[in-house]
Amino acid sequence: MEINIFVASEEHLHYAEYICEMYAVSAKERGTGIAKRDPEYIRQKMIKGNAIIALYGEEFAGFCYIETWTHEKYVANSGLLVLPAFRGNGLAKRIKKMAFQLARNKYPAARVFGITTSLAVMKINHELGYRPVTFSELTQDDAFWNGCKSCPNYDILMRNERKMCLCTGMLAPSKEEMPVINLSHMILEPSKIV
């Protein structure tokens, strides 16, 4: 059976609590920050069509969502999650690519950004056209940075006046600034579980 990836909708709301549980497990395993999320927050992303979900049949495999900041000048690709059983087959790349396309299509004037400590996510972002930037080039919206409070490195961020932390900030131009990004170099093979 193949893993299917969808723009999440109301039919996927029942996965929200499990997704939040898996975020907590992932944060603990990595020992670095993954912003704590509430199931209602995840449900709202699904209802608004601002989330990507990957399913193996009916089994949850992965997730990511988008969120606008600074009056839609920025859109973050956040919360990439792939369960361990589904890693190593390109699923994270497929989810990120779809979330990136969703962000650019829904918010063509917004620059797409993310912060991460994951080398794998940095590589995927680079392939999508992101470049590393200082935090000063990202949204300065307090609500975005408050999402970092659940990270064990939050004190580093605050001590440095939100100018640097252990995460790397990455930014891609808006669809209007760069209408065509050739993603054909991203080899995306069908995901199959044996």
Secondary structure as GFF3:
##gff-version 3
##sequence-region A 1 194
A	DSSP	beta_strand	3	7	.	.	.	ID=ss1
A	DSSP	three_ten_helix	10	15	.	.	.	ID=ss2
A	DSSP	alpha_helix	16	30	.	.	.	ID=ss3
A	DSSP	alpha_helix	39	47	.	.	.	ID=ss4
A	DSSP	beta_strand	51	56	.	.	.	ID=ss5
A	DSSP	beta_strand	59	69	.	.	.	ID=ss6
A	DSSP	beta_strand	74	82	.	.	.	ID=ss7
A	DSSP	three_ten_helix	84	86	.	.	.	ID=ss8
A	DSSP	alpha_helix	91	106	.	.	.	ID=ss9
A	DSSP	beta_strand	111	116	.	.	.	ID=ss10
A	DSSP	alpha_helix	119	128	.	.	.	ID=ss11
A	DSSP	beta_strand	131	133	.	.	.	ID=ss12
A	DSSP	three_ten_helix	135	137	.	.	.	ID=ss13
A	DSSP	alpha_helix	142	146	.	.	.	ID=ss14
A	DSSP	three_ten_helix	147	150	.	.	.	ID=ss15
A	DSSP	alpha_helix	154	159	.	.	.	ID=ss16
A	DSSP	beta_strand	168	172	.	.	.	ID=ss17
###
